[in-house]
């Protein structure tokens, strides 16, 4: 229920109108100032899709006029023919219906009276008391006009004239895109435009309004001496969009005036200058081009700043915005090479890290984000993707650009390429499934990236770039990213076969062999030698694996339903993991041990680590299907290190594996429960309990409800401290969101995230909105966060208004910011 900005997906049609005066009057009437950005695509209100009427049979080939009537009267003296009673005239796709139609052969005109209805080939339906037309239905005039278009918009007028077959002039006209009230058709619609004259140019497909008033619920709210809008049938048309207003301490008061230019049916240009009171003009533009095999778009923004004082801190230091010119360039594209191969790109270039934040352009950027997830970097990439019936190929190169003042660009890696490939053989091998997968990664990091793992090292800055190298020790820091160039090639062949015996026992033997070859040139940055030996190295390892998985489902059918109890055991045998720490860990730092990966053969999340040693995973799974009470699934289990070296007890440069619950010979207990009593409610939970005293180490509960008018989601999480990973405090919080439909048109939306440990809300959204077939109104309060060295909370109000066929816009006003 948050308003959306002007930008839409390239394949969405846009209605464009020259209604700058309309938007100005709307904004002044509402008394709200806006910002150049609006909320994200996930919360955009859109008009409901209308059913497309079936195509009507065309009579365009008919040259003859077909007349049906109760009787035909001939006046030979005056050369007139009158059709009387339920008259229906068909001519070249048009249908004229009336009580009486008189044809003047001398003037070649038709005069229809009584319940006149003219249906044209484009689907427009015209009603009137009196209609006078030429015999080819091209020109004429109508009294008491009412027009219903194929797009379900409506015109009405006391009198109308049509000339040259292209121009229709409505005197004392009314236009609306709203349905009439079913109970009281005479009741004013939700909104309408009343004008002294409405001129419809069918060639230019434009409607002009002169001396017009915009009314809501029959009450005039804005006067417009003149404005124009596209014909309701037009999907794309050049013209001004709704202006957007904003205010900020950095650039003052601003007005954005977008202009959409439909250059061709498949490409267009939007120019959006933002006139600011403090920093001159911010130029913005977007070019979109759709081709037969794909589409691409280019965005640019830039400004020559006039006042640099807002970018100077109170202590005299400057922020990244302290520069004369600031700007950005973005582009995305995707094209199909064949029906299986696709290539594309996404690119972002910025003059400085905080340009998007300072001018409110984060959501203007091409990636949409949830209100509960702040975008922290731009990812530029070039990719090639292939999909087969039994294979997948993904090759891409990536560059990251951080948005925070705390980001050091040299610490962010540049991915030369990363390649992932999977293939499963179609025919069985040894009566089992054989698959191949591979990964190639090459990357460069210019400077070492250290993270503090204790409160003392965090407060003292022991792990920062300028810190004493002697303080950068494994006891104080993690080496998140090693400086230098790292290249690795990994490949794995896997085989598995499931055998079911006569008793229903399921035996799944499996085997795999994996090879990793890597070369690393680690730079001797300050402190790096405390973690690893700098210099050039080539390393390799081979990890063969064999194992067996056993399942024995016991199924019982009862009068109330069915239930299945399934014990599961999995034994894995392999050598110790070799070269721990010799391979920089770039893609396997995220490790969460829970019921979802209990039976994974390798529990590491990436290729840079390879689990070694013997392991036994055991668990018990329970499933029940109730006749009238839904279904429940539960699993509980534990993992045991059998022999060799426990990979999770040996930390690498990033300490991955430590504090995971797998570092001891007997792991923590993990469990998961999912219960769905009906189609309305779903409950799920994940647990991890300490193996020795059953202390809760990780606990998540999720509940969703869809009650028709009410839909809600609630997530509770409680996570133990993991000091070895730098998480020194316990974390717990609640995230909830919900949508309540008060009526078919009115709805309330709310969302919040509450930090239990710190006893405060750190993300909030509350909104109310109205939406129907022709009108959108929404008001939201949003508390959002940004991080530019210091985390700050931005409080703002947002308003969205949309008039179907005329356009939609949003305005927002910041109501303050607070630091955390």
Residue, then its C-alpha position, 0 to 999 in steps of 0.5 A: x500500500x505504498x505508492x510507486x514511482x514512474x518507472x515500470x517494467x519494460x513490457x508494461x504499457x504506459x498511459x501518458x498525458x499532458x496534465x502538469x496543471x492537474x498534478x500541481x493542483x492535486x498536490x496543492x489541494x492535498x498539501x503534501x510534499x514528496x520525494x523523487x523516490x517512492x516505495x518499492x515494487x513489492x508494495x505497489x498498488x495497481x488497478x485490477x486487471x479488467x477482462x478483455x472482451x471477446x473480439x466482435x465479428x468484423x463487417x468491414x468487408x460489407x459494402x451494402x447497408x443492412x436494415x432491419x425494422x418493424x416496417x419501412x415507409x417510403x416518401x417518394x416526393x421528398x426522397x426519404x425513407x423511414x425505418x420504424x420500430x426496433x430499427x437495426x442498421x449494419x454497415x461496415x462493422x458499425x451498428x445503429x439501433x433506434x426507435x426510428x431512423x429516417x434517411x434523406x436521400x438528397x442530403x445523404x444523412x441519417x436521422x435517428x431518434x428514440x433510444x439511439x445506440x451506435x456501436x462502432x467497430x472499435x467497441x465504443x458505444x454511443x447513446x443519445x436521444x437524437x443522432x444525425x449522421x452522414x450515410x457512411x456514419x462519418x460525420x454528424x451530431x448527437x443530442x444527450x450524448x453518452x459514450x461507453x468505450x471498449x476500455x470501460x471509460x465514459x463520456x457524456x454531453x448535452x450535445x456533440x458534433x463529429x466532423x471529418x470522421x475524426x473530430x468529436x466535440x462534446x459541449x458541456x461534457x463529462x469524462x470518467x473511468x468509473x463504473x456508475x453506481x448500481x443502486x443509484x446510476x444518477x449518483x456522481x462517480x468517485x471522480x469525473x472531469x467536467x469541461x465546457x468542451x471536450x475535443x476528441x482527436x481520433x487521428x492524434x488519439x488525444x482528448x482535450x479538456x477546456x475550462x475543466x473541473x476535477x470532481x471527487x464524489x461530485x465535489x469540485x476540488x481543482x480547476x483546470x483551464x486546459x489540459x489534455x490526455x491520451x485517448x483511453x485506447x492509447x497504451x503509450x503516448x508522449x507527454x508530461x507525467x505527474x510532477x513529484x515534489x520533495x524537500x531535503x536538507x541537502x538539496x532544499x525544495x525540489x520539483x521533478x517534471x518527467x516527460x515521456x517520449x514514445x519514440x517508436x512502438x518498441x523504444x521510448x525515452x523518459x526525461x525527468x529534470x528535478x529542479x532544486x532550490x539549493x543544488x540547481x537541476x538534477x537531470x535524470x533520464x531513462x531509455x528503454x528498447x525492446x527487440x525481438x529477442x530481448x530488451x535493454x534499458x539505460x538510466x542516467x542521473x547527474x547534477x552540478x552542486x551549487x552548495x557543498x555545505x550540507x556535505x560537511x560534518x560538524x567537526x569539519x570533515x566531509x562526506x563523499x557528497x562533497x564534490x561539484x559533480x555527482x551522478x550515476x549511470x545504470x543499464x540492464x539488458x537480457x537477450x535470448x540467443x536460443x530457446x535454451x540460452x540467455x545472456x544479459x547484463x546489469x551495470x551501475x557506475x557512480x561518482x560516489x558512495x552516497x549519491x543515491x542516498x543523498x538524493x533519494x534515488x535508491x528506489x529509482x535504481x533498477x533493483x527493487x527492494x523490500x522495505x525490510x531490506x535496505x539495499x547496501x550495494x550495486x552489483x554490476x554483472x555480465x552473464x550467460x545462462x543455459x538450461x537443458x532438459x537435464x543440465x544447467x549452465x551459469x557463467x557471470x562476472x561481477x563487480x560490487x560497489x558499496x553504498x556506505x561510507x564505511x565501505x572500502x571499495x578495495x575490500x570488495x571482490x571483483x569476480x572475473x568469472x564464476x561458472x556453475x554447471x550441472x548435468x544429470x545423465x539420462x540413462x542409468x549407470x549401474x542402475x543408478x543416477x549419475x550426475x556431474x557438477x562443476x564450479x570455476x571461480x576467479x576473483x581479485x580483492x585489493x585489500x584485506x577485509x578484517x572483521x572484529x570478533x570480540x567487543x573489545x577489538x570492535x571498540x578499540x578498532x583493532x581490525x580496522x585498516x589503520x590499526x596496528x598490524x600486531x593487533x590483527x590476530x585470530x583472537x581478535x579478528x576474522x580474515x573475511x577476505x584475503x587480498x590478492x587473486x584467487x582462482x579455483x576449479x572444482x568438479x564432482x561426480x555423484x552417483x546414487x541408487x535407491x533399492x526397496x526390499x519386499x519389506x518396504x525398507x529403502x537402501x540408498x547407496x551413494x558415492x562421489x569423487x570431488x577434485x579442487x585445484x586452486x592458485x592464490x597470490x595473497x598480498x602481504x597486507x598489514x596483519x595478513x601474515x598473522x593468519x596465512x602465509x603471503x605469496x604465490x601458492x598452488x593447492x589441490x585436494x581430492x575428496x572421495x566419498x561413499x555412503x549409505x542411507x537407510x529409511x524404513x517408513x511405517x505407514x498406518x491407516x486409521x479412521x481419522x487419517x494416515x500416519x507415517x513414522x520413518x527412521x532415517x540413518x545415513x553413514x558417510x565415509x571419506x578422508x580428512x579435509x585437506x588444506x584447511x585455510x590454504x584455500x581462501x574461504x570466499x563462498x562457504x562462510x554461511x553455515x546454518x545447521x538445522x533440520x533442512x541440511x541434517x542429511x546433506x552429504x556436505x553441509x558447507x554452503x559453498x565450494x571453498x570448504x569440503x567436509x571430511x571425516x566419517x559421519x553418521x546422521x540419524x533422525x526420525x521423521x513423522x508425517x500425519x494426514x488428518x481427514x478434517x484437520x490438515x497435515x503435520x510433518x516433524x523431524x528430529x535428529x542429530x549428527x555424529x562425527x565417527x572418525x578422522x578430523x572433524x571439519x567443523x572443529x577446524x576453523x579457516x580464515x573466517x572461522x567457518x564451522x566453529x559455533x555451528x553446533x557441528x564442531x563436537x563429536x556429537x552435534x546439537x539436536x535439530x528439529x523441525x515441525x510444520x503443521x497446516x490444519x487447513x488452507x487458512x493457517x500454516x505453522x512452521x518451526x526450526x530448533x537447535x538444542x545444545x547436546x549437553x543441556x538442551x539449551x536453545x541455540x537457535x529457534x525460529x517460528x513462522x505462522x501465516x494466515x489467510x482468512x480471506x479478508x485478513x492475511x498475516x505472517x509472523x516470524x519469531x527468531x532467537x539465536x545464540x551468540x557465536x563469539x567465534x564468528x563475531x556475534x558476541x550477543x544473543x539475538x532475538x526479534x519478531x517480524x510481522x506483516x499483515x493486510x486487512x481488507x476492511x471492505x472490498x475496496x478499503x484495506x489496512x497494511x502493517x509491518x514491523x520488526x522488533x528487536x527484543x534484545x534492545x527493546x525497540x522497533x527497528x522497522x515499521x510500516x503502517x498504511x491505509x488504502x482504497x482501490x477500485x476499478x478507477x481510483x487508488x488512494x493510499x497513505x503510509x507511514x514508513x520508518x526505514x533505515x540507511x547506513x552511511x557509516x552511522x545507522x539512521x532511521x528515516x521517518x516519512x509519510x507517503x501518499x499515492x493517488x491514481x486516476x485510471x486512464x489519467x495517471x498515477x503519482x506519489x508524494x512523500x514527506x520526511x517527518x524526521x530522522x533519528x540515529x541509532 
